[in-house]
Amino acid sequence: MIYKHETKYSIGEIKEQMTSKAKEYGFGVLKEYNFKDLLHEKGFPIERAITVFELCNPSGAQAILGLHPEVSIFLPCRISIYDDNGQTVISTIGMEDIVHNFNLEETIKSHMTGLFSKLQALINSWE
């Protein structure tokens, strides 16, 4: 249910490139969350650097939400970047599992599967 990719790039490098690379794959960055800072501000510090980006593909969101508003619980798409014992990991929710657990029309399933493929390609672009 989780799609993960390890990369040689640092979290900082990925953060610097996210907006431009996301655009190349048809996504816009809506928001960025630095959980280490957020939790520290709330009095619950963590040691691990974790950043989550919320991404949107407006045409994809329109296609699915117009017919199946319940899928909105999985939107916007999220990409997580974190350090795992010195290794940078990029991950996201495995949308293919989600698509097959909903009673969706084949055209919508195909469209969402295509979006997930683009999301995977974006993640894998940091080799």
C-alpha positions in Angstrom: 0.0 0.0 0.0 3.1 2.3 0.3 5.3 3.0 -2.7 8.9 3.7 -1.7 12.0 4.8 -3.6 15.5 5.2 -2.1 17.6 7.9 -3.6 21.1 9.3 -3.4 19.8 12.9 -3.3 19.5 14.7 -0.1 16.2 15.9 1.4 17.3 19.5 0.7 18.0 18.8 -2.9 14.6 17.1 -3.5 12.8 20.0 -1.7 14.6 22.5 -3.9 13.5 20.6 -7.1 10.0 19.5 -6.1 8.0 22.3 -7.6 9.7 22.3 -11.0 9.8 18.5 -11.3 6.2 18.1 -10.2 5.2 20.5 -12.9 7.0 18.4 -15.5 4.8 15.5 -14.5 1.5 17.4 -14.5 1.3 18.2 -10.8 1.3 21.4 -8.8 2.6 21.7 -5.3 -0.2 22.9 -3.0 1.6 22.7 0.4 4.7 21.6 2.1 4.9 20.3 5.7 8.1 20.0 7.6 7.1 17.6 10.4 10.3 18.0 12.4 9.7 21.8 12.7 5.9 21.5 13.1 6.1 19.0 15.9 8.9 20.8 17.7 6.7 24.0 17.7 3.9 21.9 19.3 6.3 20.6 22.0 6.6 17.1 20.5 10.1 17.1 19.0 11.3 14.3 16.7 14.8 13.7 15.5 14.0 12.5 11.9 13.7 15.0 9.1 10.3 14.3 7.4 8.8 16.6 4.7 5.5 15.9 3.0 4.4 17.7 -0.2 0.7 17.8 -1.2 0.4 17.6 -5.0 -2.6 18.2 -7.2 -3.4 17.3 -10.8 -6.5 19.5 -11.4 -7.8 17.5 -14.4 -7.5 14.3 -12.5 -9.1 15.7 -9.4 -12.0 17.0 -11.4 -12.5 13.7 -13.2 -12.7 11.6 -10.0 -14.4 14.1 -7.6 -17.2 14.9 -10.0 -18.3 11.3 -9.9 -16.9 9.9 -6.6 -16.6 12.5 -3.9 -15.7 9.8 -1.4 -12.3 9.5 -3.0 -11.5 13.0 -1.7 -10.1 11.4 1.5 -7.1 10.3 -0.6 -6.5 13.8 -2.2 -4.4 15.7 -2.7 -1.7 13.3 -3.6 1.1 13.3 -1.0 4.8 12.6 -1.4 6.8 12.0 1.8 10.6 12.6 1.9 12.5 11.3 5.0 15.8 10.1 6.3 16.0 6.4 7.1 19.3 5.7 8.8 21.2 8.0 6.4 19.3 7.0 3.3 16.8 9.4 1.7 13.5 7.8 1.0 10.6 9.2 -1.1 7.3 7.5 -0.7 3.6 7.8 -1.4 0.3 5.9 -1.0 0.0 3.0 -3.5 -3.0 4.4 -5.4 -3.4 1.2 -7.4 -4.6 -0.6 -4.3 -7.1 2.2 -3.6 -8.4 2.3 -7.2 -9.2 -1.4 -7.1 -11.0 -1.2 -3.8 -13.5 1.3 -5.1 -16.4 0.6 -7.4 -15.2 2.9 -10.1 -15.9 3.1 -13.9 -13.1 1.6 -16.0 -12.3 5.0 -17.6 -11.8 6.5 -14.1 -9.7 3.6 -13.0 -7.6 4.0 -16.1 -7.2 7.7 -15.5 -6.2 7.3 -11.9 -3.8 4.5 -12.7 -2.2 6.8 -15.3 -1.9 9.6 -12.6 -0.2 7.1 -10.2 2.2 6.1 -13.0 3.1 9.8 -13.4 3.5 10.1 -9.6 5.8 7.1 -9.6 7.8 8.5 -12.5 8.2 11.8 -10.5 9.4 9.9 -7.5 11.8 7.8 -9.5 13.2 10.8 -11.3 15.5 11.2 -8.3 17.7 8.1 -9.0 
